[in-house]
Amino acid sequence: MNSIFNRFEFKLEADKPKELNLYLYSQVRGGLDINWDKKTIEESKTGAKYFAAKLDEYKDCEHINLYINSLGGQIKEGVAIGNILKRHKANVTCYVDGWACSIASVIAMAADEIIMYSNSMMMIHQASCYCEGNADDMRTAAAELDKMTDTAITTYAERCNGKCSREEISEMVKVGTWLTAAECLEKGFCDSISTAEQPVDMATMLSDTKQYTMSSALDRENVDKLIELYKKATAQQALPAKNAEEEKTNAAMSAFEKFMKMEVKKND
């Protein structure tokens, strides 16, 4: 598994030492993983064990902003991560930046408040696994999966606070259901839909792109240059509220144009 799937981000802003920004932008998996940069086998950084140890470094935080864009992953890891979040003294606000699918949607349910965007989605479905063996083995696996699915249904039912019946949730889980933000709000799977644009950390996205798709050292070096240009271009203090978004967009485009000119000059 590439290391892009194996990293959660924990970030503190310098001016907000009691507020933790936590990004779950990866598949949820425990066990071991390959760090392709270091060419080593390491503990997964999206498993419950790592999550618990890392979150313990921020035990004094009073608020956690949980940002989710994940296709899901292993049930036992996600259930544990959700319960670890519940135990933390901080108030947790979850933002579904893109998709909260499968066990990632269960993690979202652990938040005190869930905020979605008009174009973000959740997906809920039955638990699944790989199984081999005789008929008795298959029946045992099926019974275990039913219990796993039932725990997820319980989590959704408790969170929706009566807006959606357990029977309705069970049927949605059984067939596998994609839920829009409006549907989640109606059924109690989220508390509000933000009218603001989704916050985009371009430097993070570019860094992920470098690790996942860039195979050569030259490609990674070029993306590093673009990241630095973007950071410099967006390091503006106290932008006027009226044109703040427009100026940010222009700054980002300027950085990209500088990068492209750099590439053209290099290749001439």
N, C-alpha and C positions, 0 to 999 in steps of 0.2 A: 504494500500500500504506500502510495506516495505521501510524503510528509505534509502536503497541503491539506490532507484529510485529518491531520492529527495534531491540531493546535487550537486551543481556546486562548483568547486574549484577555488579560487582566490589566486595566489601565487606570491610573489615578491622574487627575488634572492637578497641576501645581497649585492652583488657586482654590481647589476643592478637595482637601486631603481626607475628608470624611465621606466622599462620594466615589464609589467604584463603578467604572464602566466595564462590563463583562460581555464579551462578544463570543457567541456560540455560532460560528459561521462554518462549522465542519460537521462531518459525520460523528456520531457518538459511539465510540468504541474503546474498550479497555484492552488489557493485555500488552503485547509488544508490537512495535512498529519500526519501520526502517527510516532512519534519517539519511536521506540521499546526499545531503550536503556534506555530512561528516562521515558517511559510509559506515554507520554504526547501527546496532539494534538497541532501541531504547524503550522505556516505558511509554505507553500511549499518553498523549497530553489531552485526550478528550475522554478519558475514562474517569470513573467515580473516585478512584484512589488518588489520582493526580489532582482532580478537582478539589477534593476535600483538603489536601495538603496545601494547595495554592490558596484557596479561600481562607484558610486559617491564618495566612499572612495578613489578611485584611479584617481581622476580628473586631477592630475598633470602628469600622465603617458604619455609618448610620443610614446610608441609602445606597442601593445597588440598582444601576440601570442595566438591565439584561437585554441584549440585542440578539435576536435569533434569525438566522437564515440557514436552515439545515434540513436535509432530507431524512433525518432520523438516524437509527442505528440499533444498537443492542439494548434490549428491554431492561435487563438488570442494571446496566450502567445508568440509563436515563432515569429510572425510578429512584435510584440512589441519589443521583445529582439533584433531582427535585426535592427529595427529603432533606438533603444537606442544605439546600437554599432555605427551606422552611425553618430549619433550626437556627439559622443565623439571625441575630438580633435586628439586622437592618431591615428597613422597609424596601421591598423589591418591586420595581416597575419594569414590566417586560414590554419591549417593542418588537413586534413581528416585522422586521425590515423587509423580508421577502416571503419565504415559505417556512412554516413550522409544521413539518410532516412527521407522521408516525410518532416515535417516542419523543421527538422534539416538541410536539404539541403537548405531551404530558408534562415535560419540563416547564413549559410556559404556564401551565395550570398552577404551578407552585408560587407564582408571583402574587403580590397583594393587589396589583393593578395590571391589566393587560391592555395595551394600546396597539391597534393595527392601523394600517394605511389603506386607502381605498383600493389599492391594487395588490395588497398582500393577501396570503391565503393560508389556511390550515388544511391538513389532510389526516383523517383518522381511519384506521382499518384494524382488522384482526391481527393478532400476533402470528408470526410465521417462523419456521425454522427448517433446517436440513435434518433429515432423518434417514437412517438405513437400518435394515434388520428384518425380522420376521413380522408377522401380522400382529402379534402381541406387542412388539416394540412400537409399531405404528399406532396402535390403539392407546398405548401409554403416552406417546408423544402428543396425540390429539387431545387427550384429557388434560395434559399439562398446559397445552396452548390455550384451551378453553379457560383455564384458571388465570393465565396471564392476561388474556383479553378481558376477563371479568374485572381484574384490578384496574385496567385502564378505563373501563366504563364507569367504575366507581369514582375514579378521579375526575372524569368529565362531569358526572352527575353532581358531585359535591360542589364543583366550581360553578356550575351554571345556576345554582341556587333556585331550582324550581322552574326556570324558564323553559327547560326542555326535559321531558320525562325520561326515565331510565329506559323505557321500552323504545322510545324514538332514537335515543343514543345507540342502543344495542343494534337497531336495524341499520343505522348509518355505518356503524363499525363493521357489521356483518358484510355489507356490500362494498365497503370502501368508499369514502365520500370526501370530495373536495369541497371546502367551505370558503366562500368569499368573506371579506371583512363584514359586509352587511349581514350575511347569514350568521356569522359568529356573534355579532352584536345582538341579533334577534334571539339566538339560542342561549346566550349567556356565556359563550366561550371567550368573549373579550368585553371590556368595559366601555371602550370608546373607539372612534375612528378619527385619527388625526387628519386635519385638513392641510397640514404643512407638508412640504416635500420631504421625502425620505432623506435623512442625512447620509451623505456619501463620503467616506474616507478614501479618497483616490489613492493616497500613498499606500494604504493597507491593501487595496485591491491590486495595485501594481506589484506590490511585494508578493502577494499570493500568485499572481500571474507569472512572476519570475520563477518561483519555485515549482509551479505546476507545468508550465508550458515551455519554458526557456531551457533548452538543453545545453547550449554552448556558453562558455564563460563570457564571450563577447556580447551575447544577447542579454545576459544578466547584468553586465556592466552598463549597457545602454539603458536598461530599465532603472538602474540605480541613479543614473544621471537625470532621468526624467523625474524620478521621485524627489530628488534634491531641488530641481527647478520648480516643481510644483509646491514644495514646502516654502521656498523663498517667495514665490509669487503670491501665496496665500497668507503669508505672515504679516498681515496688515492689522493694525490695532484700531479699535473703535471706528469701524466703517459707518458712515451715515446710514441710518435705517432706511431711508427712502430708496437708495440705489445699492444697498449692500449686496443683494443677490446678483444683480447685474455686474457689479464690480468683481465679485468673486469669480463669476463665469468668465469674464474678460481676462482676469489674471491667470486662470487655468489655461485658457486658450493661448495666451501669450507664452506660457511655459511650454506648451506643446509645440508651438511654432518655432521657438528657439531650439527645442530638441530636434525637430525635423531639419532645420537649417544646419545644425551641427552634423547630422547624419549625411546630408547631401554634400557638405563640404568635405567630410571624411572620405566619402566614396568617390569623389571626383578624381 
